[in-house]
Amino acid sequence: MVGNMKRTFKLTAPGKDDARVRDKIRHEINKYAKRERRKALPEGGLRWDFTCAIGPTEEVTKPVEFKAVGQAIEAVAEEGAVTAFVSTQSRLVKRSPRQSTAT
């Protein structure tokens, strides 16, 4: 029950400010994360976490933390890329067993 999103976004759109296009990309990624977080957790699961990779193309991606996705999109745009490839995969964070405190 692991979700996966692989998508190439255009960083420009005719008639739209480039910053608004990047905002739309971040919105799409956050929408995916919200949808994945709503999924039921399997037995022993604590929460859903996300691994991300972003780059100008699928072949040239760098792993980034989910919190830094917006900054990574900005960095790709500043490099002069026309597109941004985003790969996001949800993974289950499991609960660690409780330690007994009996002495």
Secondary structure by P-SEA (a helix, b strand, c coil): cbbbbbbccccccccccaaaaaaaaaaaaaaaaaaaaaccccccccbbbbbbcccccccbbbbbcccaaaaaaaaaaaacccbbbbbbbbbbbbbcccccccc
